[in-house]
Amino acid sequence: MTSRRIIALALLAGVFVMEGFDIAAMSLAVPRLEVSLGLDPASFGWVFTALLVGLGAGGALVAPLGDRFGRRTLIVLGCLGTGLATLGTASSTDIEHFLFWRTVTGLALGACLPNVSALSSELAPEKMRATLMAVVSAGIPVGLALAGILAPELVAAFAWQGLFLIPGGFAVVLALALFLSLEGGAPAREPVDRAAPKARLPQLVLFSAPWLFPFAVFAAMLAFNALNLYLLNSWLPTVLPGAGLSLDDAARVAGVANLAGLGIGIAASLLLDRWHKWLTLVLLFGSMAASFAVIALTAPDQTRWTLLLMVGVGGANAGGMVLPGLCAYLFPARLLSSAVGMGVLVARLGAFAGPPLGGAMIAANVPAQTFLGVAAIPALACVLLALLVSRALLVRQRVEPAVTA
C-alpha cells in the first residue's frame, strides 16, 4: 500500500478511538455526577439510549449518502459534529441537557462510522479486507481502554468535564486532518446486480431477495453484540464498585478489559480472512458466553474477574471490530455503506435494551455476579446466528460467482 493510504487508514482508526473514548466517557462520568450534580445513576439509562437512537438514525438516514456523494464529506462532517457535541456535553447540568447532547453526538457518529468502515474496506487489498477493517476499528477498544486508564487523572485535573473536553477537542482536530488527507468523490461503481430489484434507495435492496437473508444474519449478530457492548460499557464502572472495587480501580479494570478486545479482535479478524468464518465467530462468541457464566457462578475477586472480563468485555468489543469485516464478504462495495448503516439501525433495536436493562438491574440492587451473568444470553444468541454465516455467504457467491468466500 502507498504511504497516503496508510496515513488515511491511521486517521480512520482515530475516528474509532474517538468513538470508544466517547462511549466510555459517559459511563465513567455517571457515578461521579451523583456527587457533583446530585443526579441518580439509575436515571441515566435513557441518556445512554439517546446515543444509540442518534447512531441508528444517523446510520440509516445519513450514512448511505456516502455511497452516492463520497465518503470524505460524511466522515469529516460527522467527525466535526461529534467533537462539537461532545464539547457541548461537558456543559450539561441536568438529565435533559445530557439527553440532547448525547442524541446529537449519536447522529454525527452514525453518519460517520459506516462510511469509515466502507472506506477502510475500499482502501484495503482484497484478501486483507477483514483484517485491515478490524485494525482500523480496533480504535474502539483502544479508546475505551484509554478512557478507563486516564479517567482518574482527567477527573483530578478537570473534574468530570475533562472526560468530554479531551475527546471533543481531539475530534475537532481529527476532522481537519481527515479533510486534508482523504480523497473526495463517490466510490467506484460495480456492474448492476440484475437479480436485485430496482430501487432508488440502496437501503431498500437489503430488504429484498437476494440480500435479505445475509443482511438479517449480519444485523441480528450486530444487534445482540451491541446489546452486550452497551450494557457492559455503560454500567461496568457503576457495577464493579458494588463488588468491592473503588471507583478508580473499577475504571482501570474496565479499561484493561476493553484493551483486551484489541488483541482478540485482530486475531479473530485474521482467522476470518484465512479460516472458516462461521467457526471463527462461534469461538469468539462462545468464549464470551462462557466467561460471563463463570462470573455468575463465582464470588467477586478482582484478579479473577479482570481476567474473565478481558474475555467477555474484550470479546464484545472484538465483535464490533470483526462484524464489519464480515460485511465486506457478504455484500458488494456498492452496498457496503448502506449495509453497515442499516445494520447499525437494526442493531440499535437490540442495543436500545442494554442501558435501560442495566439501569433496571441497578435500581433493583441486582448483585454484580447476576448483572454480568445476564451478558451470557446475548452472546449465546450470537453463537446460534454464527452457525448461519456459511449459508449467508453463499448468496453473494451465487449472485457474483467471481467472489470467493
N, C-alpha and C positions, 0 to 999 in steps of 0.2 A: 504494500500500500504506500501511497505517497505521503509525504510529511503533512500536507494540507489535510488529508483525510484523517490522519492520526490526531492532529490538533482538533479537528471537528468532532471526532468521537470522544476525545477527552472532555471537551466543553459540554457535549451532550450528556456525558456521565455526570457532569457538575449539576445539571438540571435534576437528576435523580438524587444526588446528595442533598440538594435543596429540599426536595420533597420529603426525604427521610427525616431530615432535621425538623422540618415543619410539622410532620406527624407527631414526632416525639415531643416537640416543644409544648404543645397544649397539654399533653398528659403529664409532663413534668411540672407544668405550672399549676395544675389544678390543686394538688394537696397543699401548695403554698398560698393559694388565693383565699383559703379559708381564714388564714391569719391576716393577710394583707387587706382583703376587701370584705371579709365576712361572708363569703359565698360558700354554700354547702357543696362539697364534691359530688354528691349524688345528683345535683341539679344540672350537671354538665353533660349528661347523656345526650341531650339534643344538640348541644354545642358540637360534640364530636360528629354527630349525624349531619349537621349542617355542612361540614366539609364534604361529606360523601354525596349529599344532594347536589352540591355545586360541581363536584367531579363528574357525576353521572350526566348532568345537564350539559356541561361543557364538552365532555367526551362524545356525546351523541349528537348534539346540535351544532357545535362549532368546529370540533377537531376534523370532521370529514371534509371541510373546505380545503384542507391541505392537499387532498387528492386532486383537486382541480386547480388551485391557485398557488401551490407551492408550500413546502414545509417551513421555510425560514420565517415567513411573516407570522404564522401561527405560533411558532416556537418563541420568537423574540417578544411578541406582544404578550403571550401567555406568561413568559418568564418575568417580564416587567410588571405585569398586573399582579402576579404572585408576590413580588417583592414589595410593592406599594401596599397591598392588602395586609401583608404580614407586619409591616411597619404600623399600619393602622390598628392591628390587634393589640399592639403594645399600649395604645391609648385607651383601651376599654376599661370601664369601671363597673359594668353590670352585665348580666346574662344577655340582655338584648343586644348590646354592642358586640359582645363576643359572637353571638349568632350571626349578626350582619357581616362582620369581617371574615368569619370562617366560611360563610357561603360564598363571598366574593373570591376568597382565596381558592376555594374548590373550583369555581367556574374557570378561573385563569389556568389552574393546573390541568383541569380536564381538557381545555382547548390545546394545551401544550404537549402533554405527555404522550398521547397516541402518535403524534407527529414525530416526537423524539424517537420512539420505538421504530416507526416506519422508516425514518431517515437512517437510523443506525443499521437497519437491515439492508437498505439500498446501498450504503457505503461499504458494507462487508463483502468479502469474497463469498461466493455461493455456498461453498462447503463449510464455511465457518460462521454462517448466519446466527445460529442459535447461541454459539459460544460468545461471539462479539456482542450480540444483543444482551446477553447475560452480563458480560463485563461492563457494558455501559449502564445497565440497570442495577449493577452492584452498588451504584451510588446510594441506593435506598438504605441497605443495611449499614453502609458507611455513615450516612447522615444520621440514622437512628443511633448508632453507636457513639458518634461524636457528641450528639446531644446529651446522651446519658453520662458520658465520661466528663464532659465540660460543664454540665449543669451546675455543680456546686460552685465552681469558680465564677461562672457567669452571674449566678444569683448573688454571690458575695460582692461582686463588683458593681452590678447594675440593677439589683433586685430582680423580681420575676420578669420585668420588662426586657431584660437582656436576652431572654430565651427567644424573643421575637425581633429585637432590634438587630442582632447579629445576622441571622439568616435573611432578614428583609434587605439589609444593605448588601449582602452577598448576592442576592437575586438580581438587584438592580445593576450591579457591576457585571454580572454574568450575562444579562440581556444585551448589554453593549458589546461585550466580547463576541457573543453569538452573531450579532448583526454584522460585525466586521469580518467574521470568519466563514460563515455559511454562504453557500451559493443560493441564489434565488431561482425562481422558475418552478413550473409544475413537474411532477415526476414523469418519467418516460412511460408512454402508453404501450400496453401489450395488445395483441390481437383480441378482438372482442370475442367473448365466450358465447358461442351460438346456443349453448344449452341453457344459458341463464335467461330469464325473462327480461325484456327491455323495461327499464325504469329510469326516471330522471334522477332519482336519488340512489347512490350506490348502497346506502344503508338497507334499502328495501330488497336488494338482491340477496342479502344474507338470510332473509326470512322466507325464501322460496327455494325450490329444488334448483340445482343440486347441493347448494351450500347450507341449507338449513340444519342438517344433521351435524356436520363438523362444527358449525357455529354454536349449536346447542351444547355440544360436549365441551368446547372451549370456554363458553360463557359460564356454564354451570360450575366447572372447576375454578374459574376465576371467582365466582360468587362465594363458594364455600371457603376458599382460601382467604378471600378478602374478609369474610366474617371473622375468621380467626385473627387475621392480621390487625384488624381494627379493634376487636375485642381485647387482644393482648396488649397492643401498643397504646391503647387508650387508657387502660386501667392498671397495667403491671406496676407502675410506680406507686399506685394507691393501694394495691392488694398486698404487695410484699411487706410493707411495714406491719400489716396485720399478722404476719408470720414471724415477727420479732426483729425485722431489719430496720435500721434508721432510714430517714428519707434519703440521705446521701448514699448509703450502701445500696438501697433499692434502685436508685438512679444508675449506679455503676453496674449492678448486676444486670439491669435491663440493657445497658449499653454493651456489655460483654456478650450477652445472649444474642443481641441483634448483630453484632460484629461477626459472630459465627456463621450467620447467614451468607456472608460474603464467600467464604470458602465452600460451604455446602452448595450454594447456587452456581458457582463456577464449575465445580466438579460435576454437578448434575447436568449442566448445560453441555459440557464436553461429552458426557455419556449420551445426551440427547442427539448430538451431531453424529456420533460414531456407533451407537449401540441401539438396542430396542427402545423406542421412545416410550411405549406403554409401560415396560418393565422399569425403566428409569423413574417414571412418575409413581409407580406403585411403591418402589423402595423409598422414595422421598416422603410421600405422604404416610406410608405405613410406619416409618420411623417416628414421624411426628406424633401419630396416634399413640404409639407405644410409650413415648416419653411422658405425655400428659397422663396416661393411665397409671404409670408408675408414681408420678407425683401425687395423684389422687389417693394412692394406697400407702403413702409413706408420711411420716411425721416431718415437719419443717426442719430442714438442715441447709444452711447457706451454701456449703460446698457442693453437696449432692444436688440440690435444686438448681444451682447455677449450671452444672454440667447437663442436667436434664433440660433446662430451659434453652441451653445452647442448641440442642437438637430440635426442641419443639418450636420455640420462637424463631430461632435461626432458620428452621425449615419453612415456616410461614413466609419469612422474607425471601428465602430461596425460591419458593413457589411463585412469588411475584416477579422474580428475575427470569425464571425458566419458562413460564407460560407464554409470554410474548414471543420467545424463540420458537415455541411450538407453533404459534400462529403463522410464522413465516413459512412453515412447511404445509400448513393446512390451506392457505389462501394465496392467490397470485398477488403481485405487487399492486395492481390497480385497486385491490380491495383491502390492503393492509391497514391504512388509517381508519377506514370505515369499520373493519372487523375489530380492531383494537378499541376504537371509540365506542362502538355499540356493545362490545364485550364489557367495557368499563361501566356502561349504563346498566346492563343486565346484572353485572356483578354487584352493583350497589344495592340491588334488591336484597341480596344476602348480607352485604356489608352493613346496610342500614340497621340490621338487627343486632350487630355487635355491640356498639356503645350503649344503646338502651338496655340490652340484656345484661351487660356488665353493671350498669347503673342500678338495675333492679336487684341484682345479687349483692351489690354494695349496700343498698338501702336495707336489704333483708339480713345483713350481717352474716352472709354465707362464708364459711371458713375458706381460707386461701386454697387448701387442697381441693375442695369441691369446685371452687371457681375455675382453677386451672384444669381440673379434670374434665370439665364441660368441653374444653377445646378439642378433646379427642374425637368428639362426634363429627364435626365438620371435616376433620382430617380423614376419618373413615369414609365419609361420603366421597371425598376426592379419590380415595383408593378405588372405589367402585367405578367412578367415572373414567379413571385411567385405563381400566380394562376395555373401554370402548374406543380408545385412541387409534388403534390399528385400523379398525373399520372406518373411522373418520378420515384417516389419511388416504384410504383407497378412493375417496371421492375425487380429490384433485388428480390422482393418478389416472382415473378414468376419463376425466374431462380434458386433462393435459397430459397425454401419455409420455411426453418427453421428461416430465418431472419425476424424480425418484425420491422416495421417502428416506 
